[in-house]
Amino acid sequence: LTVSKVVNGGTGGSFPFAVSGGTAPAPASFNLAGGASQVVSVTMAPTGTTTFTVTETPLANYALSSATCSNWTSGTAVPLTTTAVTNGVQFSMSPQNAYDVRCTFVNQDTAPPPAGSLTVTKTLNGAGQFNLTATAGGTTLGSASNVGNGGTFTVASITAGTSVTVAETAGTGTNLANYSSVLTCSGGGVSVQGTTSGTFTMPTGAAVTCVRMWAMPCASV
């Protein structure tokens, strides 16, 4: 019996395995990382059929996608009839047949993608107070109220794939009509240009997205 491990996504890990059935499988327990295999010596009963069970202990953030077994005695894979068990598979062998059983366990990374962060900063040429916000689906992620030049806030963790809107409104005693405003967002592949608001999708992989907003008093005549 040969047990092989395939891991899709993530960095993988060492998955504990156990084999039972017949007479003292050797080894009866072992660990496998992605791409590794283990040959196990198994012994059938002299008559009838012997049932063997191969299971793994799941690791956090990895789901068992499939566990399949085939007989390779003929040189090609002939699927064995198997029964799914918790975290593994079960199959039977009889002594009147030859066996070269190979079982493959496939795990899928289920961990959420790394979150991103957002910093919003106000650059102002002149006087005035402004309200800065970052929202997602109507939920406020962060804000700074009545800030002038250098006003800022940071949202340390935003789920990757979230649609984020950054906006500016007038603070106390400020009229936006008296200012020329520009919004730029960059970092992690984000590129946003706007006036008082802009929307982007938070990148995967702890990418830092920086937003700068500035306003300049318009000249009066």
C-alpha positions as CSV (number, residue, x, y, z in Angstrom):
1,L,0.0,0.0,0.0
2,T,1.3,3.4,-1.0
3,V,-0.2,6.6,0.4
4,S,0.5,9.9,-1.3
5,K,-0.4,13.5,-0.3
6,V,-1.3,16.4,-2.6
7,V,-1.9,19.9,-1.2
8,N,-3.4,22.6,-3.4
9,G,-2.7,26.2,-2.2
10,G,-1.1,27.5,0.9
11,T,2.2,26.4,2.3
12,G,0.9,23.0,3.4
13,G,2.1,21.2,6.5
14,S,2.8,17.7,7.8
15,F,-0.5,15.7,7.8
16,P,-0.6,12.8,10.3
17,F,-1.9,9.5,8.7
18,A,-3.1,6.2,10.2
19,V,-3.5,2.8,8.5
20,S,-5.5,0.0,10.1
21,G,-6.7,-3.5,9.1
22,G,-5.1,-6.9,8.6
23,T,-2.1,-7.8,10.7
24,A,0.0,-5.0,12.0
25,P,0.4,-2.5,9.1
26,A,3.9,-1.1,9.1
27,P,4.2,1.7,9.7
28,A,0.7,2.1,11.1
29,S,1.1,5.9,11.5
30,F,3.2,8.5,9.7
31,N,3.2,12.1,8.5
32,L,3.1,13.3,5.0
33,A,3.7,16.8,3.5
34,G,2.4,17.8,0.1
35,G,4.1,15.8,-2.7
36,A,5.3,13.1,-0.3
37,S,4.4,9.3,-0.2
38,Q,4.7,6.5,2.2
39,V,4.9,2.8,1.5
40,V,3.0,0.7,4.1
41,S,3.3,-3.1,4.4
42,V,-0.1,-4.7,5.0
43,T,-1.1,-8.3,5.4
44,M,-4.4,-9.8,4.4
45,A,-6.2,-12.6,6.2
46,P,-5.6,-16.0,4.5
47,T,-9.2,-16.4,3.5
48,G,-12.2,-14.1,2.8
49,T,-11.6,-10.4,2.5
50,T,-9.7,-7.9,4.7
51,T,-10.8,-4.4,5.1
52,F,-8.2,-1.6,5.4
53,T,-8.8,2.0,6.5
54,V,-6.6,4.9,5.7
55,T,-7.3,8.3,7.4
56,E,-5.6,11.6,8.0
57,T,-5.8,14.0,10.8
58,P,-7.0,17.3,9.3
59,L,-4.9,20.5,9.7
60,A,-6.4,23.9,10.3
61,N,-7.3,25.7,7.1
62,Y,-7.1,22.6,5.0
63,A,-10.1,20.6,3.7
64,L,-9.9,17.0,2.4
65,S,-11.0,17.3,-1.2
66,S,-10.7,13.7,-2.2
67,A,-9.3,10.3,-1.1
68,T,-9.1,7.7,-3.8
69,C,-7.4,4.3,-4.2
70,S,-6.4,2.3,-7.2
71,N,-4.8,-1.1,-7.9
72,W,-1.7,-0.8,-10.1
73,T,-0.8,-4.5,-10.4
74,S,-1.4,-4.4,-14.1
75,G,0.8,-1.4,-14.5
76,T,-2.2,1.0,-15.0
77,A,-4.6,2.4,-12.4
78,V,-7.7,0.3,-11.8
79,P,-10.0,2.1,-9.4
80,L,-10.8,0.2,-6.2
81,T,-14.3,0.1,-4.7
82,T,-14.0,2.3,-1.7
83,T,-16.1,3.6,1.1
84,A,-15.7,7.1,2.5
85,V,-15.0,7.4,6.2
86,T,-14.4,10.4,8.3
87,N,-11.2,12.0,7.0
88,G,-10.3,9.0,4.9
89,V,-11.2,6.0,2.9
90,Q,-11.8,2.3,3.4
91,F,-11.3,-0.6,0.9
92,S,-11.1,-4.4,1.0
93,M,-8.7,-6.9,-0.5
94,S,-8.9,-10.7,-0.9
95,P,-5.9,-13.2,-1.0
96,Q,-6.9,-14.7,-4.4
97,N,-6.0,-11.4,-6.1
98,A,-2.7,-9.4,-6.5
99,Y,-2.6,-5.9,-5.2
100,D,-0.4,-2.8,-5.6
101,V,-2.8,-0.3,-3.9
102,R,-2.0,3.3,-4.2
103,C,-4.2,5.9,-2.3
104,T,-4.0,9.6,-2.9
105,F,-5.3,12.2,-0.5
106,V,-5.9,15.7,-1.9
107,N,-6.3,18.7,0.5
108,Q,-7.4,22.2,-0.5
109,D,-6.2,25.4,1.4
110,T,-9.3,27.0,2.8
111,A,-7.6,29.9,4.7
112,P,-8.9,33.4,3.8
113,P,-6.6,35.5,1.8
114,P,-4.4,37.9,3.8
115,A,-6.2,41.2,4.6
116,G,-5.0,44.6,3.5
117,S,-4.8,47.9,5.3
118,L,-5.8,51.5,4.4
119,T,-4.4,54.9,5.3
120,V,-6.2,58.1,4.5
121,T,-4.3,61.4,4.8
122,K,-5.4,65.0,4.2
123,T,-3.0,67.4,2.5
124,L,-4.3,70.9,2.6
125,N,-2.9,74.2,1.2
126,G,-4.7,76.8,3.3
127,A,-7.2,76.6,6.2
128,G,-10.3,74.5,6.6
129,Q,-11.8,71.5,8.2
130,F,-12.8,68.3,6.5
131,N,-14.4,64.9,7.3
132,L,-12.6,61.8,5.8
133,T,-14.3,58.4,5.7
134,A,-13.8,54.9,4.4
135,T,-16.8,52.7,4.0
136,A,-17.7,49.2,2.7
137,G,-21.3,48.3,1.9
138,G,-22.6,51.1,4.1
139,T,-20.4,50.2,7.0
140,T,-17.9,52.7,8.2
141,L,-14.4,51.2,8.3
142,G,-12.6,54.4,9.6
143,S,-13.0,58.1,9.7
144,A,-11.4,61.4,10.8
145,S,-13.6,64.4,11.6
146,N,-12.9,68.1,11.2
147,V,-9.2,67.6,10.2
148,G,-6.9,70.0,8.4
149,N,-3.5,69.5,6.9
150,G,-2.0,66.2,8.0
151,G,-5.2,64.8,9.3
152,T,-5.2,61.0,9.0
153,F,-6.6,57.6,10.0
154,T,-5.7,54.0,9.4
155,V,-7.7,50.9,9.0
156,A,-5.4,48.1,10.0
157,S,-7.3,45.1,8.5
158,I,-9.7,45.0,5.6
159,T,-10.7,41.7,4.0
160,A,-9.2,41.2,0.6
161,G,-11.8,41.6,-2.2
162,T,-13.8,44.2,-0.2
163,S,-15.1,47.1,-2.2
164,V,-13.9,50.2,-0.3
165,T,-15.1,53.8,-0.9
166,V,-13.1,56.7,0.4
167,A,-14.9,60.1,0.6
168,E,-14.5,63.6,1.9
169,T,-17.2,66.0,3.1
170,A,-17.0,69.6,4.5
171,G,-16.2,69.9,8.2
172,T,-17.3,72.7,10.5
173,G,-17.3,76.1,8.9
174,T,-16.0,74.8,5.5
175,N,-17.7,75.1,2.1
176,L,-16.3,72.6,-0.4
177,A,-17.3,75.0,-3.2
178,N,-14.4,77.2,-2.2
179,Y,-11.8,74.4,-2.7
180,S,-10.3,72.4,-5.5
181,S,-10.1,68.8,-4.3
182,V,-8.1,65.8,-5.7
183,L,-8.2,62.2,-4.4
184,T,-5.5,59.6,-5.3
185,C,-5.4,56.0,-4.1
186,S,-2.4,53.7,-4.8
187,G,-0.5,50.7,-3.5
188,G,-1.0,47.0,-4.0
189,G,-2.0,47.5,-7.6
190,V,-4.7,50.0,-6.8
191,S,-4.9,53.1,-8.9
192,V,-7.7,55.6,-8.3
193,Q,-8.1,59.2,-9.3
194,G,-11.1,61.3,-8.2
195,T,-12.3,64.5,-6.7
196,T,-14.1,64.0,-3.4
197,S,-14.6,60.2,-3.5
198,G,-13.2,57.0,-5.0
199,T,-13.8,53.3,-4.9
200,F,-11.4,50.4,-5.2
201,T,-11.2,46.7,-4.4
202,M,-8.9,45.8,-1.6
203,P,-6.0,43.7,-2.9
204,T,-5.1,40.2,-1.6
205,G,-1.9,39.7,0.3
206,A,-1.7,42.3,3.0
207,A,-1.2,45.0,0.4
208,V,-1.1,48.5,1.8
209,T,-3.3,50.9,0.1
210,C,-2.6,54.6,0.7
211,V,-5.0,57.4,0.0
212,R,-4.1,61.1,0.0
213,M,-6.7,63.9,-0.3
214,W,-5.8,67.6,-0.7
215,A,-7.7,70.8,-1.2
216,M,-6.6,74.3,-2.2
217,P,-8.6,77.4,-1.7
218,C,-9.8,78.8,-4.9
219,A,-8.8,82.4,-5.6
220,S,-11.6,84.9,-5.1
221,V,-12.3,87.7,-7.5
